[in-house]
Amino acid sequence: MSKAKTKPAKKQAAAKTPAKSEVKEQAKGQKTMFNFHLGIAASSLLLAILVIGGELFAPLKDLLKNVFTHHWIGKAVIISLVFFIAGYLARNREAGKIPDEELAWKSTLASIAAIFAFYIIHYFLV
Amino acid sequence: MVDVSFFLRRDTVLFLHVIMGLLVAVLAVWVLLELNKKSSLIKPLSAGAAIVSWVSVLPAARLYLLFYPPTKTLIKAGPAPWAHSIIMETKEHWALLVPLIVTVAAWLVISGKEKESKKWWILAIVMIALIAVLGRVVKMGAVA
């Protein structure tokens, strides 16, 4: 008798508590207005490219100066726009081989390291 | 009547630059402390940190674009030109990433991924601390 009572109770509890795989699926399905992981991945890599490219290829720095009055303003405007636009466009993107979060973290750290390393090398070698 | 020119002066802008940077760091530390308590303050604090981080670019830009060039000339002609060529160049570009890092951290908190936001808050704090140290080194380069 008691077994008969507990079995449906267990079934009910199981129905209320989603399995781990279901939770993961739900998390995957949660969409937000932005995917800032991809926004910062794109922006940080672009910043490193603009910094290094601008120092090694003068016309790029001049172009930023001519369009935005100063290369620093140009970089600030471009990476901010890319951050929000890429974040918005990628809002529904399914994760690829590399998880978005990992891509964002590694891109940001790589950009930070690349900028510092570049200016050291540029100072001593160029 | 508010004297707008007060907010454009070098000393005011420098003060705002430092205070806003410090405020973002304090808010980030506060969020990290509140994360462990599951506090209801986390979301407004995170949003506040993101907003301040973006607004802080304004005094930084005025300071860098308008008031730094004479200092740059002084540093480059002095015994420590690396203070500009390495330190300031790195600082001015790292600073552009801070609002993005803080926004990612705040977005994670607001979308319910508090745990994932931790390392982004820590990165923001570390970046602000490093930028402050670099700023100090640049100043030392100017008076060397």
Contacts between the chains, C-beta under 8 A, distances in Angstrom:
chain1	res1	chain2	res2	distance
A	30	B	111	7.6
A	32	B	107	7.4
A	32	B	111	5.0
A	34	B	107	6.5
A	36	B	103	6.2
A	36	B	104	4.7
A	36	B	107	4.7
A	37	B	104	6.9
A	39	B	100	7.5
A	39	B	104	7.7
A	40	B	100	5.0
A	40	B	101	7.1
A	40	B	103	7.9
A	40	B	104	5.2
A	43	B	97	7.8
A	43	B	100	5.7
A	44	B	97	6.1
A	44	B	100	7.1
A	47	B	93	6.6
A	47	B	96	6.2
A	47	B	97	6.7
A	51	B	93	5.4
A	70	B	65	5.8
A	72	B	61	7.6
A	72	B	64	6.7
A	72	B	65	7.1
A	72	B	92	6.0
A	72	B	96	7.9
A	73	B	61	7.1
A	73	B	65	7.4
A	75	B	93	7.2
A	75	B	96	6.2
A	76	B	57	6.8
A	76	B	61	7.5
A	76	B	96	5.4
A	79	B	96	6.2
A	79	B	100	7.3
A	80	B	99	7.7
A	80	B	100	7.8
A	83	B	100	5.4
A	83	B	103	7.5
A	101	B	116	6.4
A	104	B	104	6.8
A	105	B	119	7.1
A	108	B	97	6.8
A	108	B	100	7.9
A	108	B	101	6.7
A	108	B	123	7.2
A	111	B	97	6.9
A	112	B	94	6.3
A	112	B	97	6.8
A	112	B	127	7.5
A	115	B	90	5.9
A	115	B	93	5.1
A	115	B	94	6.5
A	116	B	90	4.9
A	116	B	94	7.7
A	119	B	85	6.7
A	119	B	86	4.7
A	119	B	89	4.8
A	119	B	90	5.2
A	120	B	86	5.7
A	122	B	85	7.5
A	123	B	82	5.7
A	123	B	85	4.7
A	123	B	86	5.1
